């Protein structure tokens, strides 16, 4: 599988896992799309760093929500 195919497969998987009704998920998808379409390595790396930060926030939010639901 070439890198473009792998990236498209990962993009599709991310799209399936995220809720398009949540603003943070939409923002993450926009950053992922920007990273995917980046023309330079620096641009891609910048978008990737922003994606990681937002993804960490999403995971933390979901973790807290699950903990509250389990109490």
N, CA, C and O atoms as CSV, one atom per row, in Angstrom:
chain,resi,resn,atom,element,x,y,z
A,1,UNK,N,N,0.856,-1.173,0.000
A,1,UNK,CA,C,0.000,0.000,0.000
A,1,UNK,C,C,0.901,1.235,0.000
A,1,UNK,O,O,1.793,1.359,0.840
A,2,UNK,N,N,0.666,2.139,-0.939
A,2,UNK,CA,C,1.478,3.356,-0.971
A,2,UNK,C,C,1.015,4.345,0.096
A,2,UNK,O,O,-0.037,4.165,0.710
A,3,UNK,N,N,1.806,5.383,0.307
A,3,UNK,CA,C,1.509,6.308,1.407
A,3,UNK,C,C,0.193,7.055,1.206
A,3,UNK,O,O,-0.498,7.345,2.182
A,4,UNK,N,N,-0.167,7.374,-0.039
A,4,UNK,CA,C,-1.446,8.054,-0.283
A,4,UNK,C,C,-2.624,7.151,0.073
A,4,UNK,O,O,-3.603,7.607,0.664
A,5,UNK,N,N,-2.532,5.895,-0.281
A,5,UNK,CA,C,-3.600,4.948,0.054
A,5,UNK,C,C,-3.705,4.749,1.557
A,5,UNK,O,O,-4.803,4.684,2.109
A,6,UNK,N,N,-2.555,4.653,2.213
A,6,UNK,CA,C,-2.551,4.479,3.669
A,6,UNK,C,C,-3.155,5.697,4.351
A,6,UNK,O,O,-3.924,5.561,5.303
A,7,UNK,N,N,-2.813,6.876,3.873
A,7,UNK,CA,C,-3.346,8.102,4.451
A,7,UNK,C,C,-4.853,8.205,4.241
A,7,UNK,O,O,-5.583,8.628,5.138
A,8,UNK,N,N,-5.311,7.823,3.069
A,8,UNK,CA,C,-6.747,7.836,2.790
A,8,UNK,C,C,-7.476,6.838,3.682
A,8,UNK,O,O,-8.563,7.133,4.180
A,9,UNK,N,N,-6.897,5.673,3.886
A,9,UNK,CA,C,-7.506,4.668,4.752
A,9,UNK,C,C,-7.590,5.174,6.192
A,9,UNK,O,O,-8.606,4.982,6.859
A,10,UNK,N,N,-6.535,5.814,6.668
A,10,UNK,CA,C,-6.545,6.365,8.022
A,10,UNK,C,C,-7.559,7.497,8.152
A,10,UNK,O,O,-8.245,7.607,9.169
A,11,UNK,N,N,-7.653,8.329,7.132
A,11,UNK,CA,C,-8.621,9.431,7.116
A,11,UNK,C,C,-10.039,8.871,7.227
A,11,UNK,O,O,-10.849,9.365,8.012
A,12,UNK,N,N,-10.331,7.850,6.446
A,12,UNK,CA,C,-11.662,7.239,6.467
A,12,UNK,C,C,-11.963,6.644,7.832
A,12,UNK,O,O,-13.072,6.786,8.346
A,13,UNK,N,N,-10.995,5.990,8.409
A,13,UNK,CA,C,-11.179,5.399,9.746
A,13,UNK,C,C,-11.460,6.484,10.792
A,13,UNK,O,O,-12.347,6.331,11.632
A,14,UNK,N,N,-10.706,7.565,10.733
A,14,UNK,CA,C,-10.910,8.674,11.658
A,14,UNK,C,C,-12.311,9.253,11.493
A,14,UNK,O,O,-12.992,9.542,12.477
A,15,UNK,N,N,-12.730,9.417,10.257
A,15,UNK,CA,C,-14.057,9.953,9.976
A,15,UNK,C,C,-15.152,9.059,10.554
A,15,UNK,O,O,-16.156,9.556,11.065
A,16,UNK,N,N,-14.966,7.765,10.476
A,16,UNK,CA,C,-15.947,6.821,11.008
A,16,UNK,C,C,-15.992,6.820,12.531
A,16,UNK,O,O,-17.048,6.597,13.122
A,17,UNK,N,N,-14.862,7.065,13.161
A,17,UNK,CA,C,-14.791,7.003,14.617
A,17,UNK,C,C,-15.301,8.263,15.314
A,17,UNK,O,O,-15.724,8.209,16.469
A,18,UNK,N,N,-15.262,9.382,14.620
A,18,UNK,CA,C,-15.633,10.649,15.248
A,18,UNK,C,C,-17.091,10.988,15.004
A,18,UNK,O,O,-17.682,10.589,14.001
A,19,UNK,N,N,-17.657,11.731,15.939
A,19,UNK,CA,C,-19.044,12.176,15.845
A,19,UNK,C,C,-19.078,13.523,15.129
A,19,UNK,O,O,-18.594,14.517,15.669
A,20,UNK,N,N,-19.642,13.573,13.922
A,20,UNK,CA,C,-19.650,14.832,13.169
A,20,UNK,C,C,-20.554,15.901,13.779
A,20,UNK,O,O,-20.570,17.041,13.317
A,21,UNK,N,N,-21.306,15.532,14.817
A,21,UNK,CA,C,-22.164,16.492,15.486
A,21,UNK,C,C,-21.477,17.248,16.610
A,21,UNK,O,O,-22.071,18.148,17.204
A,22,UNK,N,N,-20.231,16.892,16.910
A,22,UNK,CA,C,-19.483,17.548,17.985
A,22,UNK,C,C,-18.453,18.500,17.377
A,22,UNK,O,O,-17.710,18.136,16.465
A,23,UNK,N,N,-18.427,19.715,17.897
A,23,UNK,CA,C,-17.555,20.736,17.300
A,23,UNK,C,C,-16.073,20.356,17.361
A,23,UNK,O,O,-15.332,20.628,16.416
A,24,UNK,N,N,-15.631,19.729,18.460
A,24,UNK,CA,C,-14.223,19.322,18.549
A,24,UNK,C,C,-13.891,18.248,17.511
A,24,UNK,O,O,-12.797,18.239,16.948
A,25,UNK,N,N,-14.827,17.358,17.267
A,25,UNK,CA,C,-14.614,16.316,16.265
A,25,UNK,C,C,-14.520,16.930,14.872
A,25,UNK,O,O,-13.685,16.530,14.062
A,26,UNK,N,N,-15.374,17.896,14.606
A,26,UNK,CA,C,-15.340,18.588,13.308
A,26,UNK,C,C,-14.008,19.312,13.152
A,26,UNK,O,O,-13.402,19.277,12.082
A,27,UNK,N,N,-13.554,19.964,14.210
A,27,UNK,CA,C,-12.268,20.667,14.166
A,27,UNK,C,C,-11.120,19.695,13.913
A,27,UNK,O,O,-10.200,19.989,13.149
A,28,UNK,N,N,-11.185,18.540,14.561
A,28,UNK,CA,C,-10.144,17.532,14.365
A,28,UNK,C,C,-10.137,17.024,12.922
A,28,UNK,O,O,-9.074,16.844,12.328
A,29,UNK,N,N,-11.311,16.799,12.372
A,29,UNK,CA,C,-11.390,16.357,10.982
A,29,UNK,C,C,-10.846,17.425,10.030
A,29,UNK,O,O,-10.189,17.097,9.041
A,30,UNK,N,N,-11.115,18.684,10.321
A,30,UNK,CA,C,-10.592,19.766,9.475
A,30,UNK,C,C,-9.068,19.812,9.549
A,30,UNK,O,O,-8.400,19.999,8.533
A,31,UNK,N,N,-8.521,19.642,10.753
A,31,UNK,CA,C,-7.068,19.617,10.888
A,31,UNK,C,C,-6.460,18.408,10.181
A,31,UNK,O,O,-5.406,18.514,9.555
A,32,UNK,N,N,-7.119,17.277,10.283
A,32,UNK,CA,C,-6.632,16.071,9.610
A,32,UNK,C,C,-6.651,16.266,8.100
A,32,UNK,O,O,-5.724,15.852,7.403
A,33,UNK,N,N,-7.698,16.890,7.600
A,33,UNK,CA,C,-7.793,17.143,6.168
A,33,UNK,C,C,-6.714,18.129,5.735
A,33,UNK,O,O,-6.101,17.962,4.680
A,34,UNK,N,N,-6.484,19.154,6.549
A,34,UNK,CA,C,-5.428,20.115,6.232
A,34,UNK,C,C,-4.058,19.434,6.214
A,34,UNK,O,O,-3.231,19.715,5.346
A,35,UNK,N,N,-3.823,18.547,7.167
A,35,UNK,CA,C,-2.552,17.814,7.202
A,35,UNK,C,C,-2.424,16.921,5.970
A,35,UNK,O,O,-1.355,16.822,5.368
A,36,UNK,N,N,-3.512,16.284,5.612
A,36,UNK,CA,C,-3.512,15.381,4.461
A,36,UNK,C,C,-3.219,16.138,3.174
A,36,UNK,O,O,-2.575,15.600,2.274
A,37,UNK,N,N,-3.675,17.358,3.078
A,37,UNK,CA,C,-3.515,18.141,1.856
A,37,UNK,C,C,-2.328,19.104,1.907
A,37,UNK,O,O,-2.134,19.899,0.987
A,38,UNK,N,N,-1.541,19.035,2.969
A,38,UNK,CA,C,-0.384,19.927,3.112
A,38,UNK,C,C,0.586,19.733,1.956
A,38,UNK,O,O,0.827,18.621,1.487
A,39,UNK,N,N,1.125,20.853,1.521
A,39,UNK,CA,C,2.077,20.794,0.416
A,39,UNK,C,C,3.529,20.726,0.889
A,39,UNK,O,O,4.417,20.337,0.131
A,40,UNK,N,N,3.762,21.106,2.140
A,40,UNK,CA,C,5.125,21.058,2.661
A,40,UNK,C,C,5.156,20.226,3.942
A,40,UNK,O,O,4.141,20.047,4.616
A,41,UNK,N,N,6.320,19.735,4.247
A,41,UNK,CA,C,6.503,18.957,5.467
A,41,UNK,C,C,6.246,19.824,6.691
A,41,UNK,O,O,5.631,19.366,7.654
A,42,UNK,N,N,6.706,21.061,6.665
A,42,UNK,CA,C,6.513,21.962,7.805
A,42,UNK,C,C,5.032,22.216,8.049
A,42,UNK,O,O,4.580,22.229,9.194
A,43,UNK,N,N,4.286,22.416,6.986
A,43,UNK,CA,C,2.839,22.643,7.108
A,43,UNK,C,C,2.151,21.402,7.661
A,43,UNK,O,O,1.296,21.497,8.542
A,44,UNK,N,N,2.527,20.241,7.142
A,44,UNK,CA,C,1.946,18.984,7.616
A,44,UNK,C,C,2.269,18.756,9.089
A,44,UNK,O,O,1.397,18.359,9.863
A,45,UNK,N,N,3.510,19.003,9.477
A,45,UNK,CA,C,3.923,18.803,10.865
A,45,UNK,C,C,3.194,19.750,11.810
A,45,UNK,O,O,2.826,19.360,12.919
A,46,UNK,N,N,2.985,20.985,11.380
A,46,UNK,CA,C,2.249,21.951,12.192
A,46,UNK,C,C,0.802,21.496,12.397
A,46,UNK,O,O,0.282,21.538,13.511
A,47,UNK,N,N,0.165,21.065,11.318
A,47,UNK,CA,C,-1.202,20.564,11.418
A,47,UNK,C,C,-1.264,19.302,12.278
A,47,UNK,O,O,-2.208,19.111,13.044
A,48,UNK,N,N,-0.262,18.454,12.148
A,48,UNK,CA,C,-0.230,17.215,12.933
A,48,UNK,C,C,-0.101,17.526,14.426
A,48,UNK,O,O,-0.753,16.888,15.253
A,49,UNK,N,N,0.735,18.503,14.769
A,49,UNK,CA,C,0.879,18.888,16.185
A,49,UNK,C,C,-0.451,19.416,16.734
A,49,UNK,O,O,-0.850,19.080,17.849
A,50,UNK,N,N,-1.126,20.241,15.943
A,50,UNK,CA,C,-2.433,20.765,16.367
A,50,UNK,C,C,-3.450,19.634,16.520
A,50,UNK,O,O,-4.275,19.647,17.434
A,51,UNK,N,N,-3.382,18.660,15.618
A,51,UNK,CA,C,-4.286,17.499,15.691
A,51,UNK,C,C,-4.058,16.718,16.977
A,51,UNK,O,O,-5.014,16.335,17.652
A,52,UNK,N,N,-2.812,16.484,17.314
A,52,UNK,CA,C,-2.481,15.710,18.517
A,52,UNK,C,C,-3.003,16.423,19.756
A,52,UNK,O,O,-3.586,15.793,20.638
A,53,UNK,N,N,-2.797,17.722,19.825
A,53,UNK,CA,C,-3.267,18.488,20.986
A,53,UNK,C,C,-4.787,18.413,21.100
A,53,UNK,O,O,-5.313,18.185,22.189
A,54,UNK,N,N,-5.489,18.600,20.004
A,54,UNK,CA,C,-6.946,18.542,20.030
A,54,UNK,C,C,-7.430,17.124,20.335
A,54,UNK,O,O,-8.397,16.945,21.076
A,55,UNK,N,N,-6.770,16.131,19.773
A,55,UNK,CA,C,-7.157,14.740,20.029
A,55,UNK,C,C,-6.973,14.393,21.506
A,55,UNK,O,O,-7.806,13.692,22.083
A,56,UNK,N,N,-5.906,14.869,22.116
A,56,UNK,CA,C,-5.694,14.631,23.549
A,56,UNK,C,C,-6.827,15.248,24.366
A,56,UNK,O,O,-7.317,14.642,25.319
A,57,UNK,N,N,-7.234,16.450,23.988
A,57,UNK,CA,C,-8.346,17.092,24.686
A,57,UNK,C,C,-9.637,16.299,24.515
A,57,UNK,O,O,-10.407,16.148,25.464
A,58,UNK,N,N,-9.872,15.796,23.312
A,58,UNK,CA,C,-11.068,14.981,23.061
A,58,UNK,C,C,-11.061,13.712,23.906
A,58,UNK,O,O,-12.074,13.356,24.509
A,59,UNK,N,N,-9.924,13.037,23.947
A,59,UNK,CA,C,-9.814,11.804,24.725
A,59,UNK,C,C,-10.027,12.092,26.208
A,59,UNK,O,O,-10.726,11.346,26.893
A,60,UNK,N,N,-9.436,13.154,26.694
A,60,UNK,CA,C,-9.593,13.521,28.109
A,60,UNK,C,C,-11.056,13.823,28.422
A,60,UNK,O,O,-11.581,13.366,29.438
A,61,UNK,N,N,-11.712,14.586,27.562
A,61,UNK,CA,C,-13.128,14.914,27.760
A,61,UNK,C,C,-13.986,13.656,27.799
A,61,UNK,O,O,-14.860,13.520,28.654
A,62,UNK,N,N,-13.735,12.743,26.874
A,62,UNK,CA,C,-14.503,11.498,26.833
A,62,UNK,C,C,-14.222,10.645,28.055
A,62,UNK,O,O,-15.134,10.020,28.597
A,63,UNK,N,N,-12.968,10.609,28.497
A,63,UNK,CA,C,-12.591,9.832,29.674
A,63,UNK,C,C,-13.323,10.348,30.908
A,63,UNK,O,O,-13.843,9.563,31.701
A,64,UNK,N,N,-13.363,11.660,31.067
A,64,UNK,CA,C,-14.058,12.251,32.201
A,64,UNK,C,C,-15.551,11.944,32.119
A,64,UNK,O,O,-16.178,11.612,33.125
A,65,UNK,N,N,-16.118,12.056,30.918
A,65,UNK,CA,C,-17.549,11.772,30.741
A,65,UNK,C,C,-17.866,10.330,31.113
A,65,UNK,O,O,-18.876,10.070,31.768
A,66,UNK,N,N,-17.032,9.405,30.711
A,66,UNK,CA,C,-17.246,7.993,31.028
A,66,UNK,C,C,-17.118,7.754,32.529
A,66,UNK,O,O,-17.912,7.018,33.115
A,67,UNK,N,N,-16.122,8.375,33.148
A,67,UNK,CA,C,-15.959,8.227,34.596
A,67,UNK,C,C,-17.189,8.719,35.341
A,67,UNK,O,O,-17.640,8.079,36.291
A,68,UNK,N,N,-17.731,9.849,34.916
A,68,UNK,CA,C,-18.945,10.390,35.566
A,68,UNK,C,C,-20.123,9.451,35.368
A,68,UNK,O,O,-20.891,9.219,36.301
A,69,UNK,N,N,-20.273,8.912,34.179
A,69,UNK,CA,C,-21.378,7.995,33.894
A,69,UNK,C,C,-21.285,6.708,34.711
A,69,UNK,O,O,-22.304,6.115,35.062
A,70,UNK,N,N,-20.061,6.282,35.010
A,70,UNK,CA,C,-19.868,5.035,35.752
A,70,UNK,C,C,-20.046,5.195,37.261
A,70,UNK,O,O,-20.112,4.202,37.986
A,71,UNK,N,N,-20.123,6.415,37.728
A,71,UNK,CA,C,-20.269,6.636,39.179
A,71,UNK,C,C,-21.689,6.408,39.629
A,71,UNK,O,O,-21.992,6.549,40.814
